[in-house]
Amino acid sequence: RSAREVDTTDDAGLKQQLGTIFFERAQAGTATDAERAEGAALFVSLAETYDGEYGHSYAVCALGCEPGNDRAVQLAMYYGDSIGRSNETAAPAAAYLAANPSGVMADEARALVTRVFAETGDDELLRALTPKADAPAEVRALAHLEIARALAQSGRKDDAAGHYEKVIQADPAHEDAVDFLRDRLRSASRWADLKKLLAAAAQVETVPVDSRLAWWSEVAELCEGPLKDVDGAVEARRKLVLLDPSDDTAAEHLQVTLEKAARLDDLAELLGRRAEVARDTAAQIEILRSLVELERDRRKDLPRAAEAAGKLARVEPDEEAAALAAVELFEKAGQPARAIELLTDLLREMLGSETRTTYSKKVAGLLEASGDSIAAGGAYAEAAAGDNDAALWARAEACFEKARAFEQAARAVAEQRALERDDEKRGVLSAREAKHWLELGDSEAAIVQLKEAVKLLPRNESIASELEQLLVASERYGELVQVLLDRAQEFDEPRERVSLRKRAAALQKEKLNDEEGMRQAFVLVLEDGDDEEGLRVLTDEAERSCDVT
């Protein structure tokens, strides 16, 4: 090395001498990594300088220093082929593969070793390929794969199987190894071992889905066939469905298997999964119906049956029977809130139909029972509007009143009155609406409704009294006078007419200072017969006005 440092001619002899020292140390196992690399570099330089046998020899020496050197093996194979000594290059090429199985020359080296081993059966090549025990797992797997392939091509399949098994230990899904061992296990009818091999391969998530599907399918067939393993078959079919939920054939196979095994829990899970990924509505509906029946009739699980029925109702929101069946199941399962949620969701999806009215009625009842009076009132109101149903408006009014939503309650009464044809009942409704407006503090609206009520029910003292109190409180005496006079005209009994007209006359005199109005009221009083008070008042008025007749 010192001589080379002072030599400026790059002397080949000095290179060879120094390289030989490193080569001998490498063979003795005493060379450092740096010495191995330097020795390989010296011999590669010589091999690049000299061709033919010399070049081949130098390249082989470089591999002796550093077995995984890409350039050295390339030169060795090139020169070996050119001088007809490829078979001699096979051993260092095998060592190269053992040291550097993924090297840039690995494919060429592999082809050479495999060909030579097939021709010679030389176990030395296998020993050269055998990796060290402390080599990385990936390196060991690739080395054993090369040995297994070489043995298989030479017809030594039993020996090859042992090496393929070592490949499987490192890489359970290696396709070459799986294929080789599968054929041997199948030919030997070693069904349990075959299942174990394929299941391990199929569980590797990095493998293409098609390969995993094929392996799980084979596992399922083994379990259903020679192994008679129901649980294993179920698990394999389940894996198939999970890998490809859109595969209806796989799902149907699993469904049949679960039915035969009475695995109801797993069957329910499968049907739920199939319903989620169904590609068309008709298929989804059919699956959900099966799920509802399973949960309700066989598993006796009402909450899950209700959930499945709810999903079915959402798929076909206009199907009234489906929605009401789901609601019934939720109620039986003690989950009225879920029934309310379902109907509310369905109503959001529908613009207008008889079905919408039906859903509104049902959800209104559920909301009322749950104590949500304001929401119940709204639902009853919607149903009532759809059906023009006064009874439903009355239910809406009751809910609004309970919730102290008096404006909505008043409007619900107004809707009832609009549908009513009987005057007496209309009057009662007007009076009821007035009460709601009074709760809101809107006396003006209350007066309007009480006037209407009194007009329709002039003999009802209670309603009339309430109207009078409001008119007096607001000092609207003129209106009160008119109410009294109008009411008087509706009575057949003279006594009632007289009483009302006298009250009107008194208000005109005392509150309105309307002498003429008072006089006219008493004139009406006298039309029902002699009345002492009426005669006196009219006489007094005549004297004051000097109008004596």
C-alpha positions as CSV (number, residue, x, y, z in Angstrom):
1,R,0.0,0.0,0.0
2,S,2.9,2.4,0.8
3,A,4.5,1.5,-2.6
4,R,1.2,2.4,-4.3
5,E,1.0,5.7,-2.5
6,V,4.4,6.8,-4.0
7,D,3.8,5.1,-7.4
8,T,2.3,7.4,-9.9
9,T,2.0,4.8,-12.7
10,D,-1.0,2.9,-11.2
11,D,1.1,-0.3,-11.5
12,A,-1.1,-3.4,-12.1
13,G,1.4,-5.6,-10.2
14,L,1.1,-3.5,-7.1
15,K,-2.7,-3.6,-7.4
16,Q,-2.7,-7.4,-7.6
17,Q,-0.3,-7.8,-4.7
18,L,-2.3,-5.6,-2.4
19,G,-5.6,-7.1,-3.6
20,T,-4.3,-10.6,-3.0
21,I,-3.5,-9.7,0.6
22,F,-7.1,-8.5,1.2
23,F,-8.5,-11.5,-0.6
24,E,-6.5,-13.9,1.6
25,R,-7.7,-12.1,4.7
26,A,-11.3,-12.2,3.5
27,Q,-11.1,-16.0,2.9
28,A,-9.6,-16.4,6.4
29,G,-12.4,-14.3,7.8
30,T,-10.0,-11.7,9.3
31,A,-10.6,-8.8,6.9
32,T,-12.4,-5.7,7.9
33,D,-15.3,-4.4,5.9
34,A,-13.0,-1.6,4.6
35,E,-10.4,-4.1,3.5
36,R,-13.0,-6.2,1.8
37,A,-14.3,-3.2,-0.1
38,E,-10.8,-2.0,-1.0
39,G,-9.7,-5.5,-2.2
40,A,-12.9,-5.8,-4.4
41,A,-12.2,-2.4,-5.9
42,L,-8.6,-3.3,-6.8
43,F,-9.7,-6.6,-8.5
44,V,-12.6,-4.9,-10.3
45,S,-10.2,-2.3,-11.6
46,L,-7.9,-5.1,-12.9
47,A,-10.9,-6.9,-14.4
48,E,-11.9,-3.8,-16.3
49,T,-8.3,-3.5,-17.6
50,Y,-7.8,-7.1,-18.6
51,D,-10.3,-9.2,-20.4
52,G,-10.6,-13.0,-21.2
53,E,-9.4,-15.4,-18.6
54,Y,-7.5,-12.7,-16.7
55,G,-10.5,-10.5,-16.5
56,H,-12.7,-13.5,-15.4
57,S,-10.1,-14.4,-12.7
58,Y,-9.9,-10.9,-11.3
59,A,-13.7,-10.5,-11.2
60,V,-14.0,-13.8,-9.3
61,C,-11.3,-12.6,-6.8
62,A,-13.3,-9.4,-6.4
63,L,-16.3,-11.5,-5.4
64,G,-14.1,-13.4,-3.0
65,C,-13.4,-10.2,-1.2
66,E,-16.9,-8.8,-1.4
67,P,-19.5,-11.4,-2.5
68,G,-22.3,-8.8,-3.1
69,N,-20.4,-6.6,-5.4
70,D,-22.6,-5.8,-8.4
71,R,-19.8,-4.8,-10.9
72,A,-17.7,-7.8,-10.0
73,V,-20.5,-10.3,-10.7
74,Q,-21.4,-8.5,-13.9
75,L,-17.8,-8.8,-15.1
76,A,-17.4,-12.4,-13.9
77,M,-20.6,-13.6,-15.8
78,Y,-19.6,-11.6,-18.9
79,Y,-16.1,-13.0,-19.1
80,G,-17.2,-16.5,-18.1
81,D,-19.8,-16.6,-20.9
82,S,-17.2,-15.2,-23.4
83,I,-14.6,-17.9,-22.6
84,G,-17.0,-20.8,-22.1
85,R,-16.6,-21.0,-18.3
86,S,-20.1,-20.0,-17.1
87,N,-20.4,-23.1,-15.0
88,E,-17.4,-22.0,-12.9
89,T,-19.0,-18.6,-12.4
90,A,-22.2,-20.2,-11.0
91,A,-20.7,-20.6,-7.5
92,P,-19.6,-17.0,-7.0
93,A,-22.9,-15.9,-8.6
94,A,-24.7,-18.0,-6.0
95,A,-22.7,-16.4,-3.3
96,Y,-23.6,-13.0,-4.7
97,L,-27.3,-13.8,-4.5
98,A,-26.9,-15.0,-0.9
99,A,-25.2,-11.7,0.0
100,N,-27.2,-9.3,-2.2
101,P,-30.5,-11.0,-3.3
102,S,-31.9,-7.7,-4.6
103,G,-28.8,-6.5,-6.3
104,V,-28.9,-5.0,-9.8
105,M,-27.5,-8.2,-11.2
106,A,-29.7,-10.5,-9.2
107,D,-31.9,-11.7,-12.1
108,E,-28.9,-12.6,-14.3
109,A,-27.2,-14.3,-11.5
110,R,-30.3,-16.2,-10.5
111,A,-30.8,-17.4,-14.1
112,L,-27.2,-18.6,-14.3
113,V,-27.2,-20.5,-10.9
114,T,-30.6,-22.1,-11.7
115,R,-29.4,-23.3,-15.1
116,V,-26.2,-24.7,-13.8
117,F,-27.8,-26.4,-10.9
118,A,-30.4,-28.0,-13.1
119,E,-27.6,-29.3,-15.3
120,T,-25.2,-30.4,-12.6
121,G,-27.2,-30.9,-9.4
122,D,-24.2,-29.5,-7.6
123,D,-25.2,-29.1,-3.9
124,E,-22.2,-26.7,-3.5
125,L,-24.3,-24.1,-5.4
126,L,-27.1,-24.5,-2.8
127,R,-24.7,-24.1,0.0
128,A,-23.4,-21.0,-1.6
129,L,-26.9,-19.7,-1.9
130,T,-27.8,-20.5,1.7
131,P,-28.0,-17.3,3.7
132,K,-26.4,-16.7,7.1
133,A,-28.6,-17.2,10.1
134,D,-28.2,-13.6,11.2
135,A,-29.0,-12.2,7.8
136,P,-32.1,-9.9,7.6
137,A,-35.5,-11.8,7.2
138,E,-36.0,-10.4,3.7
139,V,-32.5,-11.6,2.6
140,R,-33.1,-15.1,4.0
141,A,-36.5,-15.3,2.3
142,L,-35.1,-14.4,-1.1
143,A,-32.2,-16.8,-0.7
144,H,-34.4,-19.7,0.3
145,L,-36.7,-18.8,-2.7
146,E,-33.7,-19.2,-5.1
147,I,-32.8,-22.5,-3.6
148,A,-36.4,-23.7,-3.7
149,R,-36.8,-22.7,-7.3
150,A,-33.5,-24.4,-8.3
151,L,-34.4,-27.6,-6.5
152,A,-37.9,-27.6,-8.0
153,Q,-36.5,-27.2,-11.5
154,S,-34.1,-30.1,-10.9
155,G,-36.9,-32.3,-9.8
156,R,-36.0,-32.4,-6.1
157,K,-39.5,-31.3,-5.0
158,D,-39.3,-32.6,-1.4
159,D,-36.1,-30.6,-0.8
160,A,-37.7,-27.6,-2.5
161,A,-40.7,-27.8,-0.2
162,G,-38.5,-27.3,2.9
163,H,-37.1,-24.1,1.5
164,Y,-40.5,-22.9,0.3
165,E,-41.7,-23.3,3.9
166,K,-38.9,-21.1,5.1
167,V,-40.0,-18.5,2.5
168,I,-43.6,-18.7,3.8
169,Q,-42.3,-18.1,7.4
170,A,-41.0,-14.8,6.3
171,D,-43.6,-13.9,3.7
172,P,-46.9,-15.9,4.2
173,A,-48.4,-14.5,1.0
174,H,-45.5,-15.2,-1.4
175,E,-47.4,-16.5,-4.4
176,D,-44.7,-18.8,-5.8
177,A,-44.3,-20.5,-2.4
178,V,-48.0,-20.6,-1.7
179,D,-48.7,-22.2,-5.2
180,F,-46.0,-24.8,-4.8
181,L,-47.0,-25.8,-1.3
182,R,-50.7,-25.8,-2.1
183,D,-50.3,-28.3,-4.9
184,R,-48.2,-30.6,-2.6
185,L,-50.6,-30.4,0.3
186,R,-53.6,-30.9,-1.9
187,S,-52.1,-34.0,-3.6
188,A,-51.3,-35.4,-0.1
189,S,-54.9,-34.6,1.1
190,R,-53.4,-32.6,4.0
191,W,-56.5,-30.4,4.2
192,A,-56.0,-28.9,7.6
193,D,-52.4,-27.8,6.6
194,L,-53.7,-26.5,3.3
195,K,-56.4,-24.4,5.1
196,K,-53.7,-23.0,7.5
197,L,-51.4,-22.1,4.5
198,L,-54.2,-20.3,2.5
199,A,-55.7,-18.5,5.5
200,A,-52.4,-17.1,6.5
201,A,-51.7,-15.9,3.0
202,A,-55.2,-14.4,2.7
203,Q,-54.8,-12.3,5.9
204,V,-51.9,-10.3,4.5
205,E,-53.5,-7.0,3.7
206,T,-50.7,-5.8,1.3
207,V,-51.6,-8.6,-1.1
208,P,-53.8,-7.7,-4.1
209,V,-57.5,-8.2,-3.3
210,D,-58.0,-10.7,-6.1
211,S,-55.4,-13.0,-4.7
212,R,-56.9,-12.7,-1.2
213,L,-60.4,-13.4,-2.5
214,A,-59.2,-16.5,-4.3
215,W,-57.5,-17.9,-1.2
216,W,-60.4,-17.2,1.1
217,S,-62.7,-18.8,-1.4
218,E,-60.6,-21.9,-1.4
219,V,-60.5,-21.9,2.4
220,A,-64.3,-21.8,2.4
221,E,-64.6,-24.7,0.0
222,L,-62.1,-26.8,2.1
223,C,-64.2,-26.1,5.2
224,E,-67.5,-26.9,3.5
225,G,-66.0,-30.0,1.9
226,P,-63.4,-32.4,3.3
227,L,-62.9,-30.5,6.6
228,K,-66.6,-30.3,7.6
229,D,-65.7,-27.1,9.5
230,V,-68.8,-25.0,9.7
231,D,-67.2,-22.3,11.8
232,G,-64.2,-22.1,9.5
233,A,-66.5,-21.9,6.4
234,V,-68.5,-19.1,8.0
235,E,-65.4,-17.1,8.9
236,A,-64.0,-17.6,5.3
237,R,-67.2,-16.5,3.7
238,R,-67.4,-13.5,6.0
239,K,-63.9,-12.5,5.0
240,L,-64.9,-12.7,1.4
241,V,-67.9,-10.4,1.9
242,L,-65.8,-7.9,3.9
243,L,-63.2,-7.8,1.1
244,D,-65.8,-7.3,-1.6
245,P,-69.2,-6.3,-0.2
246,S,-70.5,-5.9,-3.8
247,D,-70.0,-9.6,-4.5
248,D,-73.6,-10.8,-4.3
249,T,-72.6,-14.4,-5.0
250,A,-70.2,-14.5,-2.0
251,A,-72.7,-12.9,0.2
252,E,-75.4,-15.3,-0.8
253,H,-73.1,-18.3,-0.2
254,L,-72.4,-16.9,3.3
255,Q,-76.1,-16.3,3.9
256,V,-76.9,-19.9,3.1
257,T,-74.1,-21.2,5.3
258,L,-75.3,-19.1,8.2
259,E,-78.9,-20.2,7.7
260,K,-77.8,-23.9,7.8
261,A,-75.7,-23.3,10.9
262,A,-78.4,-21.3,12.6
263,R,-75.9,-18.6,13.2
264,L,-78.5,-15.9,13.6
265,D,-76.3,-13.2,15.1
266,D,-73.9,-13.5,12.2
267,L,-76.7,-13.7,9.7
268,A,-78.2,-10.5,11.1
269,E,-74.8,-8.8,10.8
270,L,-74.5,-10.0,7.2
271,L,-77.9,-8.8,6.1
272,G,-77.2,-5.4,7.7
273,R,-74.0,-5.1,5.8
274,R,-75.6,-6.3,2.5
275,A,-78.3,-3.7,2.9
276,E,-75.7,-1.0,3.3
277,V,-73.9,-1.8,0.0
278,A,-76.9,-3.0,-2.1
279,R,-76.5,-1.5,-5.6
280,D,-80.2,-1.0,-6.3
281,T,-83.3,-0.1,-4.3
282,A,-85.2,-3.2,-5.0
283,A,-82.4,-5.4,-3.7
284,Q,-82.0,-3.2,-0.6
285,I,-85.7,-3.4,0.2
286,E,-85.7,-7.2,-0.1
287,I,-82.7,-7.6,2.2
288,L,-84.1,-5.2,4.8
289,R,-87.4,-7.0,4.9
290,S,-85.5,-10.3,5.5
291,L,-83.6,-8.5,8.3
292,V,-86.7,-7.2,9.9
293,E,-88.3,-10.7,9.9
294,L,-85.1,-12.2,11.3
295,E,-84.7,-9.7,14.2
296,R,-88.4,-9.7,15.0
297,D,-89.4,-13.3,14.6
298,R,-86.3,-15.4,15.2
299,R,-83.9,-13.3,17.3
300,K,-86.8,-11.6,19.2
301,D,-84.7,-8.4,19.3
302,L,-87.3,-5.7,19.0
303,P,-84.9,-2.7,19.1
304,R,-82.8,-4.1,16.3
305,A,-86.0,-5.1,14.4
306,A,-87.2,-1.6,14.8
307,E,-84.0,-0.1,13.5
308,A,-84.1,-2.3,10.4
309,A,-87.7,-1.4,9.8
310,G,-86.7,2.2,10.1
311,K,-84.1,1.8,7.5
312,L,-86.6,0.1,5.2
313,A,-89.1,3.0,5.8
314,R,-86.4,5.5,4.8
315,V,-85.7,3.6,1.6
316,E,-89.4,3.9,0.5
317,P,-90.7,7.0,2.4
318,D,-94.1,7.0,0.6
319,E,-94.8,3.4,1.7
320,E,-97.2,4.1,4.6
321,A,-97.4,0.5,5.8
322,A,-93.6,0.2,6.1
323,A,-93.3,3.4,8.2
324,L,-96.2,2.6,10.5
325,A,-94.8,-0.9,11.0
326,A,-91.5,0.6,12.0
327,V,-93.2,3.0,14.4
328,E,-95.1,0.1,16.0
329,L,-91.9,-1.8,16.5
330,F,-90.2,1.2,18.1
331,E,-93.2,1.6,20.4
332,K,-93.1,-2.0,21.4
333,A,-89.4,-1.7,22.0
334,G,-90.0,1.2,24.4
335,Q,-88.3,3.7,22.1
336,P,-91.0,6.3,21.1
337,A,-88.3,8.9,20.6
338,R,-86.8,6.8,17.8
339,A,-90.3,6.6,16.2
340,I,-90.7,10.4,16.4
341,E,-87.2,10.8,14.8
342,L,-88.2,8.4,12.0
343,L,-91.5,10.1,11.2
344,T,-89.8,13.6,11.4
345,D,-87.2,12.5,8.9
346,L,-89.8,11.1,6.6
347,L,-91.8,14.3,6.7
348,R,-88.7,16.3,5.7
349,E,-88.4,14.2,2.5
350,M,-92.1,14.6,1.5
351,L,-93.6,17.6,-0.1
352,G,-97.3,16.8,0.0
353,S,-99.5,13.7,-0.1
354,E,-102.1,11.8,1.9
355,T,-99.2,9.8,3.4
356,R,-97.8,13.0,4.8
357,T,-101.0,13.7,6.6
358,T,-101.0,10.2,8.0
359,Y,-97.4,10.6,9.3
360,S,-98.3,14.0,10.8
361,K,-101.2,12.4,12.8
362,K,-99.0,9.6,14.0
363,V,-96.1,11.8,15.1
364,A,-98.5,14.2,16.7
365,G,-99.8,11.5,19.0
366,L,-96.3,10.4,19.9
367,L,-95.2,13.9,20.6
368,E,-98.2,14.6,22.8
369,A,-97.6,11.4,24.7
370,S,-94.0,12.4,25.2
371,G,-95.0,15.7,26.7
372,D,-93.8,17.9,23.8
373,S,-97.0,19.8,23.5
374,I,-95.9,22.6,21.2
375,A,-94.4,20.2,18.6
376,A,-97.5,18.0,19.0
377,G,-99.7,20.9,18.3
378,G,-97.8,21.8,15.2
379,A,-98.0,18.2,13.9
380,Y,-101.8,18.1,14.6
381,A,-102.2,21.4,12.8
382,E,-100.4,20.0,9.7
383,A,-102.5,16.9,9.7
384,A,-105.7,18.9,10.2
385,A,-104.8,21.2,7.3
386,G,-104.2,18.2,5.1
387,D,-107.5,16.6,6.0
388,N,-109.6,19.7,6.7
389,D,-110.4,17.9,10.0
390,A,-111.9,20.1,12.8
391,A,-111.3,17.4,15.4
392,L,-107.6,17.5,14.6
393,W,-107.6,21.3,14.9
394,A,-109.2,20.8,18.3
395,R,-106.3,18.5,19.3
396,A,-103.9,21.1,18.0
397,E,-105.6,23.7,20.1
398,A,-105.5,21.6,23.2
399,C,-101.7,21.0,22.8
400,F,-101.0,24.7,22.1
401,E,-103.1,25.7,25.1
402,K,-101.2,23.3,27.3
403,A,-97.9,24.7,26.0
404,R,-99.3,28.2,26.6
405,A,-98.8,29.0,22.9
406,F,-102.0,31.0,22.9
407,E,-101.6,32.7,19.5
408,Q,-101.3,29.2,17.8
409,A,-104.2,28.0,19.9
410,A,-106.4,31.0,18.8
411,R,-105.6,30.3,15.1
412,A,-106.4,26.6,15.6
413,V,-109.9,27.7,16.9
414,A,-110.3,30.0,13.9
415,E,-109.7,27.0,11.6
416,Q,-112.3,25.0,13.5
417,R,-114.8,27.8,13.1
418,A,-114.1,28.0,9.4
419,L,-115.0,24.4,9.0
420,E,-118.1,24.6,11.2
421,R,-121.6,25.2,9.7
422,D,-123.7,25.3,12.8
423,D,-124.1,28.9,14.1
424,E,-124.4,28.0,17.7
425,K,-121.1,26.0,17.6
426,R,-119.4,28.8,15.7
427,G,-120.4,31.2,18.5
428,V,-118.9,28.9,21.1
429,L,-115.7,28.7,19.1
430,S,-115.5,32.5,18.7
431,A,-115.8,32.8,22.5
432,R,-113.1,30.2,23.0
433,E,-110.8,32.0,20.6
434,A,-111.4,35.2,22.5
435,K,-110.1,33.5,25.7
436,H,-106.8,32.7,24.0
437,W,-106.4,36.3,22.8
438,L,-107.1,37.5,26.3
439,E,-104.3,35.2,27.6
440,L,-102.0,37.0,25.2
441,G,-103.3,40.3,26.5
442,D,-104.8,41.2,23.1
443,S,-108.2,42.6,24.3
444,E,-109.0,44.1,20.9
445,A,-108.8,40.7,19.2
446,A,-110.8,39.3,22.0
447,I,-113.6,41.9,21.7
448,V,-113.8,41.2,17.9
449,Q,-114.4,37.5,18.6
450,L,-116.8,38.1,21.5
451,K,-118.9,40.4,19.4
452,E,-119.1,37.6,16.8
453,A,-120.0,35.1,19.6
454,V,-122.7,37.4,21.0
455,K,-124.1,37.9,17.5
456,L,-124.4,34.2,17.1
457,L,-125.4,33.4,20.7
458,P,-127.3,36.5,21.8
459,R,-129.0,34.7,24.7
460,N,-125.7,33.5,26.2
461,E,-125.3,35.6,29.3
462,S,-121.9,34.4,30.1
463,I,-120.4,35.4,26.8
464,A,-122.3,38.7,26.7
465,S,-121.1,39.5,30.3
466,E,-117.5,38.9,29.3
467,L,-117.9,41.2,26.3
468,E,-119.5,43.9,28.4
469,Q,-116.7,43.8,30.9
470,L,-114.1,44.3,28.2
471,L,-116.1,47.2,26.6
472,V,-116.6,48.9,29.9
473,A,-112.9,48.4,30.8
474,S,-111.9,50.2,27.6
475,E,-114.8,52.8,28.0
476,R,-116.3,51.8,24.7
477,Y,-119.8,52.6,25.8
478,G,-121.2,53.3,22.4
479,E,-120.3,49.8,21.2
480,L,-121.7,48.4,24.4
481,V,-125.0,50.2,23.8
482,Q,-125.2,48.8,20.3
483,V,-124.5,45.3,21.6
484,L,-127.3,45.6,24.2
485,L,-129.8,46.9,21.6
486,D,-128.9,44.2,19.1
487,R,-129.2,41.5,21.7
488,A,-132.7,42.9,22.7
489,Q,-134.0,42.3,19.2
490,E,-133.1,38.6,19.4
491,F,-135.2,37.9,22.5
492,D,-138.9,36.8,22.2
493,E,-139.7,37.6,25.8
494,P,-140.7,41.3,26.4
495,R,-139.1,41.3,29.9
496,E,-135.6,40.5,28.4
497,R,-136.0,43.1,25.7
498,V,-137.1,45.7,28.1
499,S,-134.2,45.0,30.5
500,L,-131.6,45.3,27.8
501,R,-133.0,48.4,26.3
502,K,-133.3,50.1,29.7
503,R,-129.6,49.3,30.3
504,A,-128.7,50.8,26.9
505,A,-130.8,53.9,27.7
506,A,-129.0,54.3,31.0
507,L,-125.6,54.1,29.4
508,Q,-126.6,56.7,26.8
509,K,-127.6,59.1,29.4
510,E,-124.9,58.5,32.0
511,K,-121.9,57.7,29.9
512,L,-122.6,59.2,26.5
513,N,-124.8,62.2,27.4
514,D,-126.9,61.1,24.4
515,E,-130.4,62.3,25.4
516,E,-131.9,61.5,22.0
517,G,-130.4,58.0,22.1
518,M,-131.8,57.5,25.5
519,R,-135.3,58.7,24.4
520,Q,-135.2,56.3,21.4
521,A,-134.3,53.4,23.6
522,F,-137.3,54.1,25.9
523,V,-139.5,54.4,22.9
524,L,-138.5,50.9,22.1
525,V,-139.2,49.9,25.7
526,L,-142.7,51.2,25.4
527,E,-143.3,49.2,22.3
528,D,-143.4,46.1,24.5
529,G,-146.2,47.7,26.7
530,D,-146.7,50.3,29.3
531,D,-143.7,50.9,31.4
532,E,-143.8,53.4,34.3
533,E,-140.2,54.3,34.2
534,G,-140.3,54.6,30.4
535,L,-143.3,56.9,30.5
536,R,-141.8,59.1,33.3
537,V,-138.5,59.5,31.5
538,L,-140.1,60.4,28.2
539,T,-142.6,62.8,29.9
540,D,-139.7,64.5,31.7
541,E,-137.8,64.8,28.5
542,A,-140.8,66.2,26.7
543,E,-141.4,68.9,29.4
544,R,-137.8,69.9,29.2
545,S,-138.0,70.3,25.5
546,C,-141.5,71.9,25.7
547,D,-142.6,69.1,23.4
548,V,-145.9,68.2,24.9
549,T,-148.3,66.3,22.8
